[in-house]
Amino acid sequence: MKFVVSDLSQLEDIAKKILELSSHRLFLVYGEMGTGKTTLIKAIGKQLNTIDEIISPTFAIANVYETQTKKQWYHLDLYRIKDKKELIEIGIDEYLYAENYCFIEWPKLVEPFIDIPVTKIIITLSDDNKRIITIDTFV
């Protein structure tokens, strides 16, 4: 499934559709710097009725959020993680195998650790500066 985003106001509907389309709780979010990975995850967090302010976990590596129904979800940014040893040190298994939604930016390094169903979200920029959001589901 593909979405073309020409205006940020479209993200709320796209976020809702992503959650409706995927029965998975683990999402790997790919895209170059500045393509809108965190912005999309913020829109998804809004759809999850998050009560916390959603901010980029670039420096914290992992943020834990709570919803109005007291459920938690995770947002990880692995950009600064250098190797598999660091993944283990941050407790990657706890995030991957919890029963909560988990959204991971810059997920390439974590891919070998994953043996559960996952939804991949790929964000690219078109020549006319629109964002192309592609959703792939893998079991």
Backbone as CSV, one residue per row, in Angstrom:
resi,resn,N_x,N_y,N_z,CA_x,CA_y,CA_z,C_x,C_y,C_z
1,MET,0.839,-1.164,0.000,0.000,0.000,0.000,0.889,1.234,0.000
2,LYS,0.515,2.242,-0.782,1.281,3.483,-0.874,0.379,4.679,-0.616
3,PHE,0.962,5.664,0.063,0.292,6.936,0.292,1.214,8.046,-0.204
4,VAL,0.637,9.036,-0.855,1.393,10.213,-1.271,0.947,11.368,-0.395
5,VAL,1.912,11.973,0.303,1.606,13.044,1.245,2.107,14.365,0.681
6,SER,1.178,15.260,0.386,1.562,16.582,-0.098,1.370,17.638,0.987
7,ASP,0.661,17.257,2.061,0.397,18.192,3.151,0.341,17.422,4.469
8,LEU,0.947,17.979,5.509,0.993,17.298,6.805,-0.384,17.002,7.383
9,SER,-1.395,17.753,6.962,-2.747,17.507,7.474,-3.269,16.135,7.058
10,GLN,-2.661,15.519,6.062,-3.062,14.183,5.604,-2.591,13.081,6.543
11,LEU,-1.593,13.376,7.382,-0.974,12.331,8.198,-1.932,11.689,9.192
12,GLU,-2.884,12.436,9.718,-3.813,11.867,10.687,-4.591,10.704,10.068
13,ASP,-5.102,10.913,8.863,-5.840,9.837,8.181,-4.929,8.671,7.810
14,ILE,-3.710,8.980,7.368,-2.762,7.929,7.005,-2.377,7.114,8.238
15,ALA,-2.133,7.787,9.353,-1.793,7.089,10.603,-2.915,6.144,11.007
16,LYS,-4.121,6.604,10.889,-5.282,5.769,11.227,-5.339,4.542,10.315
17,LYS,-5.107,4.742,9.021,-5.144,3.632,8.064,-4.029,2.626,8.339
18,ILE,-2.848,3.126,8.707,-1.728,2.226,9.005,-2.106,1.294,10.157
19,LEU,-2.685,1.847,11.198,-3.085,1.020,12.341,-4.208,0.052,11.975
20,GLU,-5.111,0.469,11.109,-6.202,-0.405,10.671,-5.694,-1.528,9.772
21,LEU,-4.706,-1.229,8.923,-4.207,-2.202,7.947,-3.319,-3.269,8.566
22,SER,-2.642,-2.927,9.641,-1.672,-3.858,10.210,-2.212,-4.512,11.474
23,SER,-2.095,-5.818,11.522,-2.459,-6.544,12.742,-1.225,-6.740,13.627
24,HIS,-0.080,-6.216,13.166,1.167,-6.360,13.915,1.342,-5.231,14.918
25,ARG,2.170,-5.483,15.913,2.459,-4.451,16.906,3.860,-3.892,16.752
26,LEU,4.673,-4.499,15.875,6.035,-4.039,15.640,6.123,-3.384,14.262
27,PHE,6.628,-2.144,14.248,6.737,-1.365,13.021,8.176,-0.897,12.854
28,LEU,8.764,-1.195,11.704,10.098,-0.727,11.374,9.927,0.438,10.410
29,VAL,10.493,1.589,10.762,10.266,2.808,9.989,11.579,3.244,9.335
30,TYR,11.593,3.208,7.997,12.777,3.516,7.209,12.605,4.858,6.505
31,GLY,13.703,5.546,6.339,13.700,6.803,5.594,14.951,7.588,5.914
32,GLU,15.368,8.390,4.985,16.551,9.221,5.203,16.226,10.308,6.230
33,MET,17.253,10.986,6.680,17.106,12.083,7.605,16.168,13.131,6.999
34,GLY,15.184,13.557,7.784,14.292,14.622,7.341,13.113,14.200,6.493
35,THR,12.888,12.899,6.339,11.755,12.466,5.514,10.439,12.450,6.280
36,GLY,10.499,12.536,7.610,9.261,12.616,8.381,8.928,11.381,9.190
37,LYS,9.921,10.581,9.529,9.671,9.360,10.306,9.034,9.693,11.659
38,THR,9.656,10.597,12.392,9.133,10.959,13.708,7.780,11.649,13.584
39,THR,7.615,12.480,12.582,6.334,13.163,12.378,5.210,12.156,12.156
40,LEU,5.476,11.130,11.363,4.469,10.084,11.142,4.189,9.333,12.439
41,ILE,5.220,8.994,13.182,5.026,8.262,14.438,4.247,9.111,15.434
42,LYS,4.452,10.413,15.435,3.655,11.311,16.287,2.177,11.231,15.907
43,ALA,1.901,11.195,14.605,0.509,11.092,14.134,-0.099,9.753,14.546
44,ILE,0.692,8.692,14.483,0.205,7.384,14.922,-0.041,7.400,16.423
45,GLY,0.870,8.012,17.173,0.692,8.134,18.623,-0.585,8.870,18.978
46,LYS,-0.916,9.867,18.195,-2.177,10.599,18.417,-3.368,9.659,18.215
47,GLN,-3.276,8.806,17.198,-4.349,7.837,16.943,-4.462,6.811,18.067
48,LEU,-3.359,6.568,18.762,-3.361,5.634,19.894,-3.839,6.304,21.182
49,ASN,-4.224,7.577,21.074,-4.706,8.361,22.223,-3.640,8.491,23.311
50,THR,-2.444,8.853,22.871,-1.317,9.036,23.786,-1.533,10.267,24.645
51,ILE,-1.289,10.127,25.948,-1.471,11.267,26.852,-0.175,12.054,27.052
52,ASP,0.964,11.462,26.718,2.250,12.125,26.868,2.568,12.954,25.626
53,GLU,3.482,13.921,25.790,3.987,14.637,24.630,4.937,13.701,23.886
54,ILE,4.740,13.553,22.599,5.558,12.651,21.798,6.721,13.450,21.220
55,ILE,7.933,13.038,21.588,9.134,13.715,21.114,10.084,12.693,20.504
56,SER,11.023,13.182,19.728,11.993,12.297,19.093,12.895,11.653,20.144
57,PRO,13.113,10.347,20.048,14.012,9.672,20.985,15.464,9.626,20.512
58,THR,15.865,10.564,19.665,17.207,10.538,19.098,18.289,10.419,20.168
59,PHE,18.171,11.183,21.237,19.208,11.151,22.268,18.902,10.138,23.362
60,ALA,17.636,9.914,23.637,17.251,8.953,24.675,17.293,7.519,24.151
61,ILE,17.295,7.327,22.871,17.241,6.049,22.158,15.832,5.454,22.201
62,ALA,15.209,5.416,23.381,13.871,4.816,23.506,12.978,5.697,24.378
63,ASN,11.777,5.949,23.895,10.759,6.648,24.678,9.596,5.697,24.909
64,VAL,9.037,5.755,26.101,7.867,4.960,26.450,6.717,5.930,26.665
65,TYR,5.602,5.662,26.006,4.432,6.533,26.103,3.258,5.762,26.681
66,GLU,2.332,6.507,27.252,1.131,5.909,27.822,-0.094,6.478,27.119
67,THR,-1.077,5.602,26.916,-2.321,6.015,26.283,-3.381,6.299,27.344
68,GLN,-4.497,6.817,26.895,-5.604,7.105,27.812,-6.120,5.855,28.505
69,THR,-5.920,4.699,27.889,-6.367,3.439,28.490,-5.269,2.775,29.309
70,LYS,-4.212,3.537,29.620,-3.094,3.084,30.463,-2.210,2.031,29.801
71,LYS,-2.321,1.884,28.493,-1.421,0.996,27.767,-0.176,1.778,27.380
72,GLN,0.931,1.065,27.239,2.173,1.710,26.835,2.507,1.351,25.392
73,TRP,3.265,2.229,24.761,3.843,1.937,23.455,5.239,2.545,23.412
74,TYR,6.078,2.006,22.502,7.484,2.378,22.457,7.855,3.026,21.130
75,HIS,8.776,3.979,21.238,9.324,4.652,20.054,10.833,4.657,20.207
76,LEU,11.515,3.928,19.340,12.969,3.831,19.397,13.597,4.496,18.181
77,ASP,14.728,5.143,18.398,15.510,5.726,17.325,16.910,5.139,17.455
78,LEU,17.265,4.251,16.543,18.531,3.524,16.638,19.655,4.169,15.825
79,TYR,19.477,5.411,15.422,20.466,6.103,14.597,21.851,6.104,15.238
80,ARG,21.918,6.312,16.538,23.219,6.418,17.221,23.761,5.075,17.707
81,ILE,22.998,3.996,17.537,23.468,2.675,17.957,24.475,2.172,16.929
82,LYS,25.629,1.758,17.404,26.726,1.383,16.503,26.818,-0.113,16.193
83,ASP,26.397,-0.968,17.158,26.561,-2.394,16.920,25.538,-3.199,17.729
84,LYS,25.543,-4.488,17.504,24.577,-5.382,18.155,24.754,-5.409,19.669
85,LYS,25.982,-5.225,20.129,26.247,-5.195,21.569,25.463,-4.056,22.230
86,GLU,25.441,-2.891,21.593,24.680,-1.762,22.131,23.184,-2.051,22.138
87,LEU,22.706,-2.757,21.122,21.287,-3.139,21.096,20.941,-3.993,22.312
88,ILE,21.803,-4.936,22.612,21.575,-5.808,23.768,21.614,-4.989,25.054
89,GLU,22.543,-4.036,25.124,22.675,-3.204,26.320,21.438,-2.344,26.582
90,ILE,20.757,-1.900,25.526,19.546,-1.093,25.741,18.319,-1.968,26.016
91,GLY,18.515,-3.293,25.965,17.402,-4.204,26.242,16.450,-4.351,25.076
92,ILE,16.983,-4.460,23.872,16.153,-4.504,22.670,15.091,-5.597,22.719
93,ASP,15.423,-6.744,23.302,14.441,-7.839,23.381,13.187,-7.436,24.154
94,GLU,13.353,-6.623,25.187,12.202,-6.180,25.978,11.233,-5.369,25.130
95,TYR,11.767,-4.556,24.226,10.910,-3.749,23.356,10.284,-4.605,22.255
96,LEU,11.080,-5.495,21.678,10.596,-6.305,20.559,9.519,-7.297,20.968
97,TYR,9.646,-7.862,22.166,8.764,-8.961,22.536,7.733,-8.607,23.599
98,ALA,7.601,-7.333,23.905,6.512,-6.901,24.784,5.215,-6.968,23.972
99,GLU,4.122,-6.884,24.628,2.827,-6.949,23.941,2.369,-5.578,23.443
100,ASN,3.232,-4.581,23.538,2.866,-3.209,23.190,3.299,-2.866,21.768
101,TYR,2.665,-1.828,21.220,3.130,-1.305,19.944,4.570,-0.831,20.107
102,CYS,5.365,-1.042,19.070,6.759,-0.607,19.077,7.093,-0.088,17.683
103,PHE,7.568,1.154,17.615,7.942,1.801,16.364,9.442,2.080,16.419
104,ILE,10.181,1.573,15.436,11.634,1.687,15.456,12.115,2.435,14.215
105,GLU,12.748,3.584,14.448,13.395,4.326,13.377,14.830,3.824,13.226
106,TRP,15.361,3.863,12.003,16.703,3.387,11.689,16.877,1.931,12.150
107,PRO,16.025,1.014,11.669,15.970,-0.351,12.211,16.935,-1.368,11.605
108,LYS,17.767,-0.970,10.680,18.595,-1.943,9.955,19.369,-2.883,10.881
109,LEU,19.960,-2.342,11.924,20.782,-3.140,12.837,19.957,-4.158,13.635
110,VAL,18.693,-3.860,13.869,17.856,-4.736,14.694,17.197,-5.861,13.885
111,GLU,17.203,-5.762,12.584,16.519,-6.752,11.747,16.886,-8.196,12.077
112,PRO,18.174,-8.532,12.309,18.511,-9.931,12.611,17.902,-10.447,13.924
113,PHE,17.490,-9.561,14.801,16.908,-9.955,16.087,15.419,-10.285,15.970
114,ILE,14.819,-9.962,14.840,13.364,-10.041,14.718,12.935,-11.359,14.096
115,ASP,12.078,-12.086,14.816,11.505,-13.323,14.292,10.001,-13.370,14.547
116,ILE,9.391,-12.175,14.566,7.949,-12.056,14.744,7.393,-11.224,13.589
117,PRO,6.087,-11.272,13.379,5.505,-10.470,12.296,5.795,-8.976,12.485
118,VAL,6.022,-8.312,11.378,6.401,-6.903,11.414,5.766,-6.155,10.240
119,THR,5.514,-4.879,10.457,5.083,-3.995,9.385,6.215,-3.025,9.109
120,LYS,6.616,-2.944,7.837,7.663,-2.011,7.442,7.012,-0.777,6.818
121,ILE,7.473,0.384,7.266,7.024,1.657,6.727,8.254,2.325,6.105
122,ILE,8.175,2.602,4.816,9.288,3.228,4.109,8.825,4.602,3.642
123,ILE,9.573,5.634,4.028,9.225,6.996,3.639,10.327,7.539,2.732
124,THR,9.927,8.001,1.560,10.866,8.602,0.625,10.314,9.949,0.173
125,LEU,11.192,10.779,-0.362,10.785,12.064,-0.922,10.734,11.953,-2.431
126,SER,9.687,12.491,-3.028,9.590,12.520,-4.483,10.313,13.767,-4.999
127,ASP,10.476,13.836,-6.300,11.153,14.982,-6.904,10.427,16.299,-6.640
128,ASP,9.107,16.224,-6.490,8.330,17.443,-6.224,8.090,17.655,-4.726
129,ASN,8.948,17.053,-3.894,8.970,17.254,-2.434,7.745,16.690,-1.702
130,LYS,7.087,15.725,-2.305,6.011,15.015,-1.609,6.619,13.802,-0.932
131,ARG,5.983,13.361,0.130,6.451,12.159,0.808,5.662,10.959,0.311
132,ILE,6.390,9.902,0.004,5.770,8.652,-0.409,5.925,7.699,0.763
133,ILE,4.802,7.240,1.304,4.822,6.308,2.432,4.352,4.958,1.914
134,THR,5.242,3.983,1.988,4.938,2.629,1.518,4.839,1.707,2.730
135,ILE,3.782,0.917,2.776,3.544,-0.009,3.874,3.666,-1.435,3.358
136,ASP,4.559,-2.214,3.985,4.722,-3.626,3.653,4.565,-4.427,4.942
137,THR,3.779,-5.490,4.899,3.584,-6.331,6.072,4.250,-7.673,5.831
138,PHE,5.008,-8.131,6.828,5.707,-9.407,6.733,5.340,-10.284,7.925
139,VAL,5.088,-11.534,7.648,4.751,-12.477,8.726,5.953,-13.323,9.029
